[in-house]
Amino acid sequence: MRAKKLVAPILWTLITIILCFGWMLGVVYSAFSDGIAVSWLAVAVVGIPLLICAGISLYVMIERIKEIRSGEEDDLGQY
């Protein structure tokens, strides 16, 4: 039963990370392929927030898995 509850957080985290990296690669590829003089600073400005988003998604997924394994179904039990 718990395995079914783990599917959704893992699936949504994977989708979020794939979209973040896909978007980042798309922006970088389109900038370099169009011949636009893009500095690495501009690439970092696009890439760092997306990497932070992916990291936060992983952290939230790990916390949700811990909650499911401990038997707590929602966050309302903490308040």
C-alpha positions in Angstrom: 0.0 0.0 0.0 2.8 2.4 0.8 4.5 1.7 -2.4 1.6 3.2 -4.3 1.9 6.4 -2.3 5.5 6.7 -3.2 4.9 6.7 -6.9 3.4 10.1 -7.2 6.1 12.1 -5.3 8.9 10.3 -7.2 7.1 10.7 -10.6 6.4 14.4 -10.1 10.0 15.0 -8.9 11.4 13.3 -12.0 9.1 15.3 -14.3 10.1 18.6 -12.5 13.8 17.8 -12.8 13.5 16.7 -16.5 11.6 19.9 -17.3 14.2 22.1 -15.4 17.2 20.5 -17.2 15.4 20.4 -20.5 14.5 24.1 -20.3 18.0 25.0 -19.3 19.5 23.0 -22.1 17.1 24.5 -24.6 17.9 28.1 -23.5 21.6 27.4 -23.7 21.4 25.6 -27.0 19.3 28.2 -28.7 21.5 31.0 -27.5 24.7 29.4 -28.8 23.1 28.1 -32.0 21.8 31.5 -33.0 25.2 32.9 -32.8 24.3 35.2 -30.0 27.4 36.2 -28.0 26.3 34.7 -24.7 28.7 35.0 -21.8 29.0 32.2 -19.2 27.5 34.7 -16.7 24.2 34.8 -18.7 24.2 31.0 -18.8 24.7 30.9 -15.1 21.9 33.3 -14.5 19.6 30.9 -16.3 21.1 27.7 -15.0 21.6 28.4 -11.3 17.9 29.0 -10.5 16.9 25.9 -12.4 19.5 23.8 -10.5 18.2 25.3 -7.2 14.6 24.3 -8.3 15.8 20.8 -9.0 17.6 20.6 -5.7 14.5 21.8 -3.8 12.4 19.3 -5.6 14.7 16.5 -4.5 14.6 17.7 -0.9 10.8 17.9 -0.8 10.6 14.4 -2.3 12.9 13.0 0.3 10.9 14.7 3.1 7.6 13.4 1.6 9.0 9.8 1.4 10.0 10.1 5.1 6.5 11.2 6.0 4.9 8.3 4.1 7.2 5.8 5.7 6.5 7.1 9.2 2.8 6.7 8.6 1.9 10.3 8.6 -0.5 10.9 5.8 -0.4 14.7 5.6 1.4 17.7 7.1 -1.6 18.8 9.2 -0.5 16.4 12.0 2.4 18.8 12.8 0.1 21.7 13.8 
